[in-house]
């Protein structure tokens, strides 16, 4: 089975201006040692306006951090006032782009079709999508969680080739666990991450599924990261609130310390 390098990403959402962003990353770097980064990827996803500053900081201080963006437009350019395109992000050394975060789906009306177009734009420009999927509480209680997630995967990956699928990261984020302090149990996270891998196996074959990295997201904290990461199909975490504290995010990243 291929080795899957775990990936821990911080999604800052609409928090921190570019000066605060620099401080946050500097503090994070201070808390982390070389061993903490070893064998895993650590990514920060600041707001658009901080990307340039953080790119410069990563380069100048040679920090082993990846840069991620929280969204992008599906078109490369055009009359789309206020939007940011994938090639603009690629020019800033952005490596990962969140696609279809539940807040974008719920608050900005992003359908699977829109998410699919964004996934493809990100891949067209040599970056990797972190495709977010997850059910609402209502859907979970109705026993529809797995079907909802499978449908989101199918819709969002339409036309994505096997070669492109190997570059993908999927984040399972149950909507009811985001920002609520109520995380999925490690067993629930494991079950859905395994189901996601199973669906990728259906679409792209077992080899691609075995290499796929599946993150869990939703109230990940220093106190629950170890148990979550201990699950065989959980290959990382997408961290919201706790990534805004350099101490907490460093504790999450360094969860393997003794
Ligand atoms: P949370 O957010 O960690 O604050 O629950 C996770 C996310 O929305 O990616």
Boltz pocket constraint, residues with backbone or C-beta under 6 A from the ligand:
constraints:
  - pocket:
      binder: B
      contacts: [[A, 11], [A, 173], [A, 177], [A, 178], [A, 179], [A, 180], [A, 181], [A, 217], [A, 218], [A, 219], [A, 220], [A, 238], [A, 239], [A, 240], [A, 241], [A, 242]]
      max_distance: 6.0
